């Protein structure tokens, strides 16, 4: 039994090579001699900013009006993380 490649079958080898080559294009942040990817920096900043916003929401008594909380705070963390990425790592 011999397997032959059909002329209509696309070859994914160039796409795989391109994906591997572009995976190293992620911006890197140097913190105390250790290199961290930018997405990790943005995720941590998003969590810290969300924690500060939660304290602000509690102090101003807005938090009881935010519902459902398990949806609000992760969404706020993703939003602030994306804003941090746009401010510091956007190359447009």
C-alpha positions as CSV (number, residue, x, y, z in Angstrom):
1,X,0.0,0.0,0.0
2,X,1.6,3.2,-1.2
3,X,0.5,6.7,-0.1
4,X,0.7,9.4,-2.7
5,X,0.1,13.0,-2.3
6,X,-2.7,14.4,-4.3
7,X,-1.9,17.6,-6.2
8,X,-4.9,19.3,-4.6
9,X,-3.7,18.6,-1.0
10,X,-2.2,21.7,0.5
11,X,1.2,21.5,2.1
12,X,1.2,22.8,5.7
13,X,5.0,22.7,6.0
14,X,5.5,26.4,5.1
15,X,2.9,27.4,7.6
16,X,4.5,25.4,10.3
17,X,7.9,26.9,9.6
18,X,6.4,30.4,9.5
19,X,4.6,29.8,12.9
20,X,7.8,28.7,14.5
21,X,9.8,31.6,13.0
22,X,7.3,34.2,14.2
23,X,6.9,32.7,17.7
24,X,10.1,34.4,18.7
25,X,8.8,37.9,17.8
26,X,7.1,38.4,21.1
27,X,8.4,41.5,23.0
28,X,10.4,40.6,26.1
29,X,10.6,42.6,29.3
30,X,13.8,42.3,31.3
31,X,13.1,42.4,35.1
32,X,16.1,42.0,37.4
33,X,18.0,40.0,34.8
34,X,15.2,37.6,34.0
35,X,13.3,37.8,30.7
36,X,9.5,37.7,30.8
37,X,7.2,37.8,27.8
38,X,5.1,40.9,27.5
39,X,1.8,39.0,27.8
40,X,2.8,37.9,31.3
41,X,3.7,41.5,32.3
42,X,0.3,42.7,31.0
43,X,-1.6,39.9,32.8
44,X,0.1,40.8,36.1
45,X,-0.6,44.5,35.6
46,X,-4.2,43.7,34.7
47,X,-4.7,41.8,37.9
48,X,-3.1,44.5,40.0
49,X,-5.1,47.3,38.4
50,X,-8.3,45.3,38.8
51,X,-7.5,44.8,42.5
52,X,-7.1,48.5,42.9
53,X,-10.3,49.2,41.0
54,X,-12.1,46.7,43.2
55,X,-11.0,48.7,46.3
56,X,-12.2,51.8,44.6
57,X,-15.6,50.2,43.8
58,X,-16.0,49.1,47.4
59,X,-15.0,52.5,48.8
60,X,-17.5,54.3,46.6
61,X,-20.2,51.6,47.3
62,X,-20.5,50.7,43.6
63,X,-19.7,47.0,43.9
64,X,-23.3,45.9,45.0
65,X,-24.5,47.2,41.6
66,X,-21.9,45.1,39.7
67,X,-23.3,41.7,38.9
68,X,-22.5,38.9,38.3
69,X,-19.1,39.5,40.0
70,X,-17.5,36.3,38.7
71,X,-18.0,37.7,35.2
72,X,-17.3,41.4,35.9
73,X,-13.8,41.1,37.5
74,X,-12.2,38.7,35.1
75,X,-13.5,40.8,32.2
76,X,-12.1,43.9,33.9
77,X,-8.8,42.1,34.3
78,X,-8.7,41.2,30.6
79,X,-9.7,44.8,29.6
80,X,-7.0,46.4,31.7
81,X,-4.4,43.9,30.6
82,X,-5.2,44.7,27.0
83,X,-5.0,48.4,27.7
84,X,-1.6,48.0,29.3
85,X,-0.4,46.1,26.2
86,X,-1.8,48.8,23.9
87,X,0.0,51.5,25.9
88,X,3.4,49.8,26.2
89,X,3.8,47.2,23.5
90,X,1.7,48.3,20.5
91,X,4.0,48.9,17.5
92,X,1.5,50.4,15.1
